[in-house]
Amino acid sequence: MKIINIFFLTLILPLALFVAGGAYALNKNISLVELPAEKLDPSLIAIEAETQNIIEKATKIKGSVELEEQKYQEQKEILAGLADKSYDQTKLSNEVYEKMIIDRLGKPIDGYHSNRVDIKVFSLKGLGYRGYMAKVKLYDSKAFKVALGKDKLGESETTSAAVKRCDAIFGVNGGGFYQSTLNGQNCNVPISNTVIDSKLINGFSPSYKNLFFAGVDSSGELIGGEFYKKDELMKLKPVAGVSFVPSLIKNRKPLPIPKQWANQKQPRTIIGEYGNDDLLFIVVDGRQADWSSGVTLEQLQIKLIDFGVIEAYNLDGGGSSTFVSKGRVLNKPSDGKERPVTTNILIMP
C-alpha cells in the first residue's frame, strides 16, 4: 500500500502543478481516481482532495495573474494616451506662444528655415525711430556663432563682411571694444569677456561698471548677467557670447538704467529672449533726423516688455549698429556706411 501511495504522490502532484501552468488537458470535473470510494485507501482519497485543492488554488492564481496582466496593459494604454495628449498640448502651447509672438511683432517681411534654425525678419517703427528685428529659433545651439574680426584677436571687420566670410544667413554687430596695443601695434580689442566655440578669448575679466556677458549655452538658451569669477561664468557652459552694458530686462522686469546711459536717443543693437527660448535681435537706426533719430534704452525696455521678452541686453550701438539678412544690410548705419567691429553675432544656416 505504501508503494501505491508513493506512486500516486509522484504522479498526481506533478500533474496538479502542470495543470496550474495552464497545460492540463483533462476535464477537472472528473475524479482523478474513478474506482469506488469504498475500495480506495483513505490516504489516497485525502491525496486526491488535496490535489484538487491545489488545482483550484493554482487556477485562481493563474486567473489573478492574467487579470493583473490585463490591468497592466490597460494602464500602459492609458499612460500612452496621456503622453500623446501631453505632447499634443505642448505642441499646441508652442504654437500658441509662437502666434502670440508674431501677433506682437507684426507681419514678417522675410524669413529663413532649415533643420538648424528658423528666422523671421520684421520691420520696426516707433515714434521718431525705425529699425529691424529678427526672431530666431535655434534647433542647434552651434548655429549661434560669435566671430572675431577676420577671425583674429585685434582685427576688425564689418558685419556684412563677417556674414559673407563665414557663410552666415544673418548677423548683427556684437559686443563693445576699445583701443589697445597688441604685439606692439595699435588695435581694437573686445571689451571684457568674449566666448567663441565654448572658450574664453583673451582671458577672463570680472564685471565692473555694469558690464555683462550675454550669449547662449549648449541648449541654445540665452544666458547673461554680471560675473565676478571665471567659474561663475563657465559653469553655465556658454557656447558663444559677448560683453557690453547695460542689462535691460531680467525675469520680465526692467532693470535700472545707469545714469550715464539714461534718456539718450542713440542707434541701438539689442539681444533678447522669449519664454520659449526664441531669441530676438533688434537694431534701431539713429542720428538721422530724416529717417530715424534713435531710441532711448527706457523706450526700448517698454517696447521689449510689450513684445513679451523676458530677458534682454544692450549690445554695442551707435555707428556699430548693423543688421544683415541674407547678405544684405537692411538698416542705415549712422556713419553712412558700416563700421568695422571686433565681434559680430552670426546665425548659421
GUVEXTOR-800481 format. One record per residue (C-alpha): x, y, z. Coordinates in steps of 0.1 Angstrom, whole numbers, plus 5000, padded with zeros to 4 digits. Layout:
<torzas>
XYZ
...
</torzas>
This chain:
<torzas>
500050005000
502950245007
504250174972
500850274958
500750584979
504250684968
503150614932
500150854935
502251114952
504851114925
502251114897
499451334909
501351624924
503351694893
500151664873
498551924896
501352164891
501252104854
497652204854
498452514874
500652624845
497652604821
498752304801
496552034818
494151904792
491851664812
488451774825
488951894860
485451784869
486351414866
487851244896
491551154893
490750804905
487450654893
487350344915
484550314940
485350524971
484950224995
487750044977
490250324980
492750375008
491650685028
495050835024
494550824986
491251004989
492951265010
495751304984
493051344957
491251604977
494451794984
495451774948
492151914937
492552194962
496052274947
494552274912
491752514923
494252744940
496652734911
493752814887
492753114908
496453234909
496653204871
493453394867
494753664891
498053694871
496153714839
493853984854
496954184866
498554154831
495354284816
495254574840
498954644833
498254654796
495254884801
497455114822
500155124796
497555224770
496155494793
499655624800
500555624763
497355814756
498256074783
501756104769
500356174734
497856434749
500756594768
502856614736
499956754717
499357004745
503057104744
502957144707
499757344710
501257564737
504357624715
502157714685
500057944707
503258104721
504558144686
501358304674
501458544704
504958654695
504158704658
501058894667
503159134687
506059174663
503859214632
503959064598
507358914588
508959084558
511458794552
512558464567
514658164565
514257804577
516557494580
516957194603
519257414624
517457744627
514257934619
514458314613
511658564608
512558924600
510359224609
510559604603
510259824634
508660164635
508260384666
507860744674
510860904658
512760584651
513060294627
514859974626
514659594621
514059284642
514758914638
513158634658
515558344658
514557984669
517657774674
517357404668
521157374670
522957594695
526057584673
524157784647
524758084670
528358204664
530458484676
533158584650
536258784658
537259044631
538858844603
539058554629
541958724647
542158904680
542859274674
541359274639
538159454629
535559364603
532159494591
529159284599
528359214562
531959104556
531858864585
528458724573
529958664538
533258524551
531558274574
528658184551
526158304577
522558374569
522158654594
524258884615
524459184638
527359364654
528459224688
530059344720
531959664727
535559714721
538459954730
541760064716
544759884729
548259774719
548859414707
552259294697
553459654696
550659764673
547559974680
544359774675
540859734687
540159454713
536759314725
535759464759
535659224789
534658864783
534158704748
533458334743
533958164710
533457784705
533057744743
536457904750
537258244766
539158474742
541858684758
541158564793
538558634820
537758984833
535559034863
532459254857
532759624865
530659934859
527659734849
529459524822
527559204815
528258894795
525458764772
525458464750
523958114746
524657784762
524757434747
520957414747
520657744728
519257934758
520258294764
522558324794
523658664808
524558874837
527459014857
530158764866
532958834891
534658494889
535558274859
533957964874
530658154878
530558214840
532057894828
529757664848
526957794827
528757634797
528557924773
528957824736
529358184724
528858534737
530058894741
530159174766
528759524769
526559744791
523859774804
521459484811
517859584802
515359314812
515659024837
512758794847
510359014826
511159324846
513059634835
516459694853
517660034864
519460224836
522860354848
522860734850
525460774822
523260584798
519860724808
517560914784
519860924754
518560864719
521060664700
521360384674
520960054693
521559684689
519759454713
519659084721
516658934740
514958614747
511358484749
509958224774
510257954747
513958034743
513458214709
516058494705
515058844695
517659074678
516759444673
518759714655
517460074657
518960344635
519760684648
521361024643
519461074610
516661314615
515061244581
515060874588
515460774625
516660984654
517460684676
515760544708
516460564745
517060244765
514060334786
511960334754
513360004744
512659854777
508959944773
508959804738
510659484748
508159414776
505359494752
506859234728
506858974756
510558954760
511758804794
515458894792
517459144772
520859314769
522159624751
524959544727
527359794711
525460074694
526060404677
527860374644
528460004651
524759904648
524259694617
521559444607
522459194579
519958944565
520858704536
523858914527
522059254526
522459534551
518859624558
519359924582
521060254576
524260274598
524660624613
528160664599
526660644564
528460314559
529260004580
531760044609
534359764613
533959604647
535859344667
533059094672
529859004652
527058774662
526158544633
523458294627
524558004606
522257834580
</torzas>
